[in-house]
Amino acid sequence: MILVTEAWNDIDSLRNMAWKETKLYSIVNFKCPYCHEGEFFVSHPYDLAKAGDLHPACTECGRKYSIEPGFYYGAMYVAYAIGVAMCVTAWVAMMVLAPGLGVLPQILIISAVMLLGGPFFYALSKIIWANMFFTYLGPPKGAPKA
Ligand SMILES: [Zn+2]
């Protein structure tokens, strides 16, 4: 029984290691695209005064988050894709859940989804854009392993 538990723990830790090395881990957790440990954003997306503000460099590994001036303008393309995907998702959900809904309520609901989700989609677009250009380089040197 102990052997099985140990084997299971080994598999579990291996799976956690592999998951931590994926770009999706960095995106979902808003972590540094290089080391997946430092924070990417200064604050959470709904802290509107600091929405989408990045640290200039990783707090754990020290690598810079911007490789050239205006680097994050490209995140607009990602934000556009997320916006279209969310509008279509909201519209399809309405068609399935409330097929008889009028055009005006549809427009209001989709607008509400975009308005309320806006700060989150903005942050998401930046971390996705960063992960399109930066790759995982392992844990920061000298830092204790998780
Ligand atoms: Zn880092």
Residues whose N, C-alpha, C, O or C-beta is under 5 A from the ligand:
A	BS01	ZN	C32 Y34 C35 H36 G38 C58 E60 C61 G62
